[in-house]
Amino acid sequence: MSLEEKIQCPCGRIINSPDEYKILYLKHELKEIDILCPNDSCYLRELGYIKFETKDGKAVFKEASFYPPFVTWNAGRLGFEIAEKILKSHLKAIAKKVDWARLSASGS
């Protein structure tokens, strides 16, 4: 994947892999997980979220999205189709990494 096909935060940080995002489980009451830029000094910080709901005592994926400034930045750089494809694959990979069992246990 060339530099032109890599996701970039508006802060300048190139994100080579979905594993680089930071995941923050701070908003448990809101049933939301924050997706953060890997750059600790990023001025945007939050790039997206994963929402979940509780069914039968278990945390279940509801939706995931990146925020518009992050999407628009990458669509402007890569073109909408390429950015959308890469960002969707990143969201899927991030959602798979979530420790759903841990979320379920902490919600009890």
N, C-alpha and C positions, 0 to 999 in steps of 0.2 A: 504494500500500500504506500503510495507516494505521499509526500507532505500535503499535496493538494487534495488528497482523499482522506485526510485525518481530521477528526473533530478538534475544534479549538474553542476554548473559553474566550470570551471577549477580553479577559485579563491578559491573554497571550499564551496561556498554558496549553500546549498540545496534549491531547488525550489519545494515547495510542491504543488503549484497551479499556473495556468496561470495568476491568479490575482496578483501575486507577481511581475511580470515583470514591469519595468517602461517603459512607452511609451513616446517618445519624438517627437513632431510635428515640429521640427526645419527646416527640409529640404523641405519646401512646394514647392519651385521653382523646386526642383528635383522630386517632386511628390513621396516623400519617407518619411516613418515614421520609426524611429529607435526603436528597441526593446533592452532595456538595462537591464543589470544585476541589481537585487535589492540591491546588495552590493555597496554602494557608493564608496568604496575604491577598487573596482575590477580593475585589471590591463587590462582586456579585454574591459570592459565597454559595448561596443556594441556586442550583441549576434546575432542580426538578423535585418530584415527589413520587412516592408510591402510597396509594391509599389502600387500606384493608378493612375488612369487617370481621366480626366475630360470629361464627356459626357453630352451634353446638360446642361452645367453649374453645373453638380453634380459630386462629387467625387465618383468614382466607383473602387472597389477592382480590382487589376490586378494580383498581385502575392505576396507571402510571403515566406520567407526562413530564416533559421538560418544559420549563418556562419560556414564554415567547422571546425574550431578549437572546437567550442561548440558541434557540432554534433559528431565529431570524439572522443572527450573526453567521451561523454555519450555512444557512441557505444562500446567503449573499456571497459567501466564499466558494461554496461547492456546487451551487445550483440546488434547487428545491428537491428534485428527485433523489440525487445522491445523498444529500444531507438527511432527508427523511428515512431513507433505507438504512443508513448507518446509525442514526439516532434510535430508530425502532429496534435495531439489533442490540444496541447498548442497553436500552430499557429492558428487553427480554432477559439479557444476561444478568443485569443487576437484580431483577426480580427473582431469578433462579438462585442467586446468592443469599437472599434474605433467609435468616434463620426463623422460619415460620413456627417451628416448635417452641423456640424461645419466646417468641411473641405471644403464643398461646398460653404458655406457662405464666408469663408476667401479667397477663390479663386476668388471671383467676383470682 
